[in-house]
Amino acid sequence: MKAVDRERGKRFAELLKKHGYTVSTFAKKIGVTEDAVRKWRRGERVPRQEHLKKVLQVLNVTSDYLLYGVSDTTEKEPFPGFKKIMNLPFDQRFDAIVEVAQEQTGCPLAVFDPAVKKKYENGEMSEKEVYESVKRQMEEVKESLKERLKVSSNQI
């Protein structure tokens, strides 16, 4: 077994302990076999894609940390408020990201493509990707509103 695999298993085992889970209780919570959890804990396997999202939510960690040991606290923030957002429960992070994007753009409307939220919830987009997408959408809306106001004020 590779050293990096043992380290991943060690991180996983520490997270289980930190959150008070046994192999059995965690397996039931996630909907997998105890054998699968034991293999994750030993670093022999990683959670399958269909289980990874739930594992990350329940343990309240990023995939970068769980799989590779990259801690959010040692990296530069990919966008303002990132570290604060990562301390929130998973189900609150999307709205917090939208709020930060709205503050950063000065857009009077909190707008985003619902497909972005769905992709995030399914683990297909990272927090950084969500922020960049939502911020871009809000910048476009803000510019559109400015143009409409120019047209309206010229017509008066």
C-alpha positions as CSV (number, residue, x, y, z in Angstrom):
1,M,0.0,0.0,0.0
2,K,1.3,3.5,-0.9
3,A,2.1,5.9,1.9
4,V,-0.4,8.5,0.5
5,D,-3.1,5.8,0.8
6,R,-2.3,5.2,4.5
7,E,-2.4,8.9,5.1
8,R,-5.8,9.2,3.4
9,G,-7.1,6.3,5.6
10,K,-5.7,7.9,8.7
11,R,-7.4,11.2,7.8
12,F,-10.7,9.4,7.3
13,A,-10.3,7.4,10.6
14,E,-9.6,10.7,12.4
15,L,-12.7,12.3,10.9
16,L,-14.9,9.4,11.9
17,K,-13.6,9.7,15.5
18,K,-13.9,13.5,15.6
19,H,-17.6,13.2,14.6
20,G,-18.3,10.2,16.9
21,Y,-18.9,7.6,14.2
22,T,-18.1,3.9,14.4
23,V,-17.7,2.0,11.2
24,S,-21.2,0.6,11.7
25,T,-22.9,3.9,12.4
26,F,-21.1,5.7,9.5
27,A,-21.9,2.9,7.1
28,K,-25.6,3.1,8.0
29,K,-25.6,6.9,7.7
30,I,-24.0,6.9,4.2
31,G,-25.8,3.8,3.0
32,V,-22.8,1.6,2.3
33,T,-21.5,-1.7,3.7
34,E,-19.3,-1.7,6.8
35,D,-16.6,-3.4,4.7
36,A,-16.5,-0.4,2.4
37,V,-16.0,2.0,5.3
38,R,-13.3,-0.3,6.7
39,K,-11.5,-0.1,3.3
40,W,-11.8,3.7,3.3
41,R,-10.4,3.8,6.9
42,R,-7.4,1.6,5.9
43,G,-6.8,3.7,2.8
44,E,-7.4,0.8,0.5
45,R,-10.2,2.4,-1.4
46,V,-11.8,5.8,-1.8
47,P,-15.6,6.4,-1.7
48,R,-17.3,5.9,-5.1
49,Q,-18.6,9.1,-6.8
50,E,-22.2,8.3,-5.8
51,H,-21.1,8.2,-2.1
52,L,-18.4,10.8,-2.0
53,K,-20.9,13.8,-1.8
54,K,-22.6,12.3,1.2
55,V,-19.3,11.4,2.9
56,L,-18.1,15.0,2.5
57,Q,-21.3,16.5,3.8
58,V,-21.5,14.2,6.8
59,L,-17.8,14.8,7.7
60,N,-18.0,18.5,6.7
61,V,-14.8,18.5,4.7
62,T,-13.7,19.2,1.2
63,S,-12.7,16.5,-1.2
64,D,-9.2,18.1,-1.4
65,Y,-8.8,17.5,2.3
66,L,-10.2,14.0,2.5
67,L,-8.5,12.6,-0.6
68,Y,-5.2,14.6,-0.7
69,G,-4.7,16.2,2.7
70,V,-4.9,19.7,1.3
71,S,-6.2,21.9,4.1
72,D,-8.3,25.0,3.4
73,T,-6.4,26.8,6.1
74,T,-3.0,26.4,4.5
75,E,-4.1,27.6,1.1
76,K,-4.8,31.1,-0.2
77,E,-8.5,31.8,-0.3
78,P,-9.8,31.3,-3.8
79,F,-12.4,34.0,-3.2
80,P,-13.3,36.4,-0.3
81,G,-14.9,34.6,2.7
82,F,-13.9,31.1,1.5
83,K,-12.6,29.9,4.8
84,K,-15.7,31.2,6.7
85,I,-18.0,29.5,4.1
86,M,-16.1,26.2,4.4
87,N,-16.9,26.2,8.2
88,L,-20.6,26.2,7.4
89,P,-22.7,23.0,7.0
90,F,-22.7,21.9,3.4
91,D,-26.4,22.8,2.9
92,Q,-25.7,26.5,3.8
93,R,-22.7,27.0,1.7
94,F,-24.3,27.7,-1.7
95,D,-26.4,30.6,-0.3
96,A,-23.4,32.0,1.5
97,I,-21.4,31.9,-1.8
98,V,-24.2,33.8,-3.6
99,E,-24.2,36.4,-0.8
100,V,-20.4,36.9,-1.2
101,A,-20.7,37.2,-5.0
102,Q,-23.5,39.7,-4.6
103,E,-21.4,41.8,-2.2
104,Q,-18.4,41.7,-4.5
105,T,-20.3,42.7,-7.6
106,G,-22.6,45.2,-6.0
107,C,-25.5,43.6,-8.0
108,P,-28.8,44.6,-6.5
109,L,-30.3,41.1,-7.3
110,A,-29.1,37.7,-6.0
111,V,-29.2,35.9,-9.4
112,F,-27.8,32.5,-10.4
113,D,-28.6,29.7,-12.8
114,P,-30.4,27.0,-11.0
115,A,-28.3,24.4,-12.9
116,V,-25.3,25.7,-11.0
117,K,-26.9,25.0,-7.7
118,K,-27.9,21.5,-8.8
119,K,-24.3,20.8,-10.0
120,Y,-22.9,22.0,-6.7
121,E,-25.3,19.9,-4.7
122,N,-24.4,16.8,-6.8
123,G,-20.7,17.4,-6.2
124,E,-20.0,18.4,-9.8
125,M,-18.8,21.9,-9.0
126,S,-16.4,23.2,-6.4
127,E,-17.1,26.2,-4.2
128,K,-14.6,28.2,-6.3
129,E,-16.4,27.3,-9.5
130,V,-19.8,28.2,-8.1
131,Y,-18.4,31.6,-6.9
132,E,-16.9,32.4,-10.3
133,S,-20.1,31.3,-12.2
134,V,-22.4,33.2,-9.9
135,K,-20.2,36.3,-9.8
136,R,-20.0,36.3,-13.7
137,Q,-23.8,36.0,-13.9
138,M,-24.3,38.9,-11.4
139,E,-21.9,41.1,-13.3
140,E,-23.8,40.5,-16.5
141,V,-27.1,41.3,-14.8
142,K,-25.6,44.5,-13.3
143,E,-24.4,45.6,-16.7
144,S,-27.7,44.9,-18.3
145,L,-29.5,46.9,-15.6
146,K,-27.1,49.8,-16.2
147,E,-27.9,49.7,-19.9
148,R,-31.6,49.6,-19.3
149,L,-31.4,52.6,-16.9
150,K,-29.4,54.6,-19.6
151,V,-32.1,53.9,-22.2
152,S,-34.9,54.7,-19.7
153,S,-33.3,58.0,-18.6
154,N,-32.6,59.0,-22.2
155,Q,-36.3,58.5,-23.0
156,I,-37.5,60.9,-20.2
